[in-house]
Amino acid sequence: MHRIRLPHLARLGLLLLAAAVIGVPGSVDVLPEANAQGAGGTPRQPGQPGQDPTLVWGANMFDQAIRWVNDGKPGVNDITSFFAHLHDVQLDVEDTHQEGFLRLWFKAPDKFRQEWRQTRQLTGNTPITTKILRGNQMWVIPASGAARRIHGTAEGAKAIKQLQQDRDRLADIAKFLTLQGLKGPTVTFKYLGPTSGTGTFAGNWVKVLRTFPGGANMEFFFAYEVNDQRRVSKVTYPGVVVVKGNAAERQPTEAYVLSNWKKGPQFRYPGKIEAYSRRDWVAGSQYKRFLLAFPSDIRINPRLLPDTFGDPMRR
């Protein structure tokens, strides 16, 4: 599936980019609009007569980023499960603020597990608050206390819907991280040229616009390398990604800053993630950070223990 759902990650309970002014304490950050003019050069000249060169270049650059993120290996498209371990998480969703360390598991099509703890240490005695979702069934295991069933209770429907949204956002993020899952027969990537950012968005970037019929537009700001003529030779990682919201439907625009990329067991992933949200239907609205996290481990299609999503009241 290539559609990215909105609102996406603001309700991830975790996890895992702005072509406008963002209000951040102590700074004013601007990502100027880029354009194809003045691009200076591209990795490859278009080969088919009549093709829009900016679409050819954009697709080529996106493939280069896939190869970089996946360290030259094929990207993963068929994602059946996912695991993430995040350190020093700060999450602000509506009026709720959470801090701590977070582990997340997902298994297609409808299973999800979320574990919050307050200490970096993780042992058999570490206090952990756990939420388990299996379809329309949900359980909570408090840090101190016995597991309790949520489905069938007065607050159950709202809590289950929230955790289902978290689960669906995580499924989207799994595709987002390795990039391969964002390709498809009706998806286009348009090269919009080099640009630069300051403050939170500091860096020199190449801008590529991803469009998909019926889905949200995504703007990728890729780091790049230059050749001896100071022209773009190839792109590497996405440093900033903007997912456009539909203001008419009160869907926020979200901006993700991905930095400190490191080599993982399967692919490269950002060692630091910052996420911002802006309500474009509100006059004068500015971006507000809703997520800060430092991933220590991310895996696609890992082997999961049989009881990861089991009923904790039957153990």
ChimeraX attribute file (.defattr): number of C-alpha atoms within 10 A of each C-alpha:
attribute: neighborCount
match mode: 1-to-1
recipient: residues
	/A:1	11
	/A:2	18
	/A:3	16
	/A:4	22
	/A:5	16
	/A:6	21
	/A:7	20
	/A:8	23
	/A:9	27
	/A:10	25
	/A:11	22
	/A:12	24
	/A:13	26
	/A:14	28
	/A:15	27
	/A:16	27
	/A:17	25
	/A:18	29
	/A:19	20
	/A:20	12
	/A:21	13
	/A:22	24
	/A:23	15
	/A:24	15
	/A:25	7
	/A:26	7
	/A:27	11
	/A:28	12
	/A:29	19
	/A:30	19
	/A:31	22
	/A:32	15
	/A:33	14
	/A:34	20
	/A:35	15
	/A:36	15
	/A:37	10
	/A:38	9
	/A:39	16
	/A:40	12
	/A:41	19
	/A:42	21
	/A:43	17
	/A:44	13
	/A:45	12
	/A:46	16
	/A:47	9
	/A:48	9
	/A:49	7
	/A:50	7
	/A:51	10
	/A:52	11
	/A:53	19
	/A:54	19
	/A:55	19
	/A:56	19
	/A:57	23
	/A:58	24
	/A:59	21
	/A:60	22
	/A:61	27
	/A:62	28
	/A:63	18
	/A:64	18
	/A:65	24
	/A:66	26
	/A:67	21
	/A:68	19
	/A:69	27
	/A:70	22
	/A:71	15
	/A:72	12
	/A:73	12
	/A:74	13
	/A:75	21
	/A:76	19
	/A:77	15
	/A:78	12
	/A:79	17
	/A:80	14
	/A:81	20
	/A:82	22
	/A:83	20
	/A:84	21
	/A:85	19
	/A:86	24
	/A:87	22
	/A:88	16
	/A:89	23
	/A:90	20
	/A:91	23
	/A:92	19
	/A:93	15
	/A:94	9
	/A:95	5
	/A:96	7
	/A:97	11
	/A:98	15
	/A:99	17
	/A:100	16
	/A:101	24
	/A:102	27
	/A:103	20
	/A:104	23
	/A:105	23
	/A:106	28
	/A:107	21
	/A:108	14
	/A:109	13
	/A:110	14
	/A:111	22
	/A:112	27
	/A:113	23
	/A:114	23
	/A:115	20
	/A:116	23
	/A:117	19
	/A:118	19
	/A:119	13
	/A:120	12
	/A:121	10
	/A:122	12
	/A:123	7
	/A:124	7
	/A:125	7
	/A:126	13
	/A:127	15
	/A:128	20
	/A:129	18
	/A:130	19
	/A:131	21
	/A:132	25
	/A:133	24
	/A:134	18
	/A:135	12
	/A:136	16
	/A:137	16
	/A:138	26
	/A:139	23
	/A:140	20
	/A:141	18
	/A:142	16
	/A:143	16
	/A:144	9
	/A:145	9
	/A:146	10
	/A:147	18
	/A:148	15
	/A:149	16
	/A:150	21
	/A:151	17
	/A:152	11
	/A:153	9
	/A:154	9
	/A:155	10
	/A:156	17
	/A:157	15
	/A:158	12
	/A:159	14
	/A:160	21
	/A:161	13
	/A:162	14
	/A:163	22
	/A:164	22
	/A:165	20
	/A:166	22
	/A:167	28
	/A:168	22
	/A:169	24
	/A:170	27
	/A:171	23
	/A:172	21
	/A:173	20
	/A:174	26
	/A:175	22
	/A:176	15
	/A:177	23
	/A:178	24
	/A:179	21
	/A:180	23
	/A:181	21
	/A:182	19
	/A:183	19
	/A:184	11
	/A:185	7
	/A:186	9
	/A:187	15
	/A:188	18
	/A:189	24
	/A:190	23
	/A:191	27
	/A:192	23
	/A:193	24
	/A:194	25
	/A:195	18
	/A:196	18
	/A:197	18
	/A:198	14
	/A:199	14
	/A:200	16
	/A:201	22
	/A:202	15
	/A:203	16
	/A:204	17
	/A:205	26
	/A:206	27
	/A:207	29
	/A:208	29
	/A:209	20
	/A:210	23
	/A:211	17
	/A:212	19
	/A:213	11
	/A:214	8
	/A:215	16
	/A:216	19
	/A:217	18
	/A:218	22
	/A:219	24
	/A:220	26
	/A:221	33
	/A:222	25
	/A:223	20
	/A:224	19
	/A:225	15
	/A:226	14
	/A:227	11
	/A:228	7
	/A:229	9
	/A:230	10
	/A:231	15
	/A:232	19
	/A:233	16
	/A:234	20
	/A:235	25
	/A:236	20
	/A:237	24
	/A:238	30
	/A:239	24
	/A:240	29
	/A:241	23
	/A:242	23
	/A:243	24
	/A:244	22
	/A:245	25
	/A:246	17
	/A:247	14
	/A:248	8
	/A:249	9
	/A:250	14
	/A:251	19
	/A:252	22
	/A:253	24
	/A:254	27
	/A:255	25
	/A:256	25
	/A:257	23
	/A:258	21
	/A:259	17
	/A:260	11
	/A:261	16
	/A:262	14
	/A:263	14
	/A:264	16
	/A:265	10
	/A:266	16
	/A:267	23
	/A:268	18
	/A:269	25
	/A:270	25
	/A:271	19
	/A:272	19
	/A:273	24
	/A:274	22
	/A:275	25
	/A:276	24
	/A:277	27
	/A:278	22
	/A:279	19
	/A:280	19
	/A:281	15
	/A:282	10
	/A:283	7
	/A:284	8
	/A:285	13
	/A:286	17
	/A:287	21
	/A:288	18
	/A:289	22
	/A:290	20
	/A:291	26
	/A:292	24
	/A:293	25
	/A:294	21
	/A:295	23
	/A:296	15
	/A:297	17
	/A:298	22
	/A:299	18
	/A:300	21
	/A:301	16
	/A:302	15
	/A:303	10
	/A:304	14
	/A:305	8
	/A:306	7
	/A:307	9
	/A:308	15
	/A:309	20
	/A:310	16
	/A:311	17
	/A:312	16
	/A:313	12
	/A:314	6
	/A:315	6
